[in-house]
């Protein structure tokens, strides 16, 4: 069996001067999403893409933003609390 990374969410705070290097800060097997009014950056495992409730968030994102995400990652249109509540159920995946 191969090594499995923990399905933990990583919250990263970046200033606007750090945006050019933010893509390189994402480990393999993860993606960046931006959540809430303050556009907090979270790095989440790709395994979340298989979860129906995360797919619902992605559908909402598509409806609200289309495919134009200027932050360099996906923008999720919900509050930080809602995002953390939904993704907290994925721990251990």
Residue, then its C-alpha position, 0 to 999 in steps of 0.5 A: x500500500x502507498x503512503x496516504x497524505x492526511x486530508x487536512x485543510x491548510x489555511x494560508x494568509x498571503x499579502x497581495x505581494x505574495x500572489x505571484x508565488x502562491x501557486x508554487x506553495x501548493x503541494x502535489x495532490x492539493x488545490x487552492x480555494x478562496x473562501x469568504x468575504x476576506x477571500x481566505x486561501x485554503x489548500x485542500x486535498x484533491x480527494x475533496x473533489x469527489x465529495x458531493x457536498x464539495x461538488x455542490x460548492x463548486x457548482x455554486x462557484x461556477x454559477x456565481x463566477x463562471x470560470x474566471x477566478x482572478x485569485x489564481x485558485x477557485x473562489x468558493x461563494x460561502x462563508x468561512x464557517x460554512x466551508x469549514x463545517x462542510x469540509x470538516x466532515x471529510x477528515x480522514x478521507 
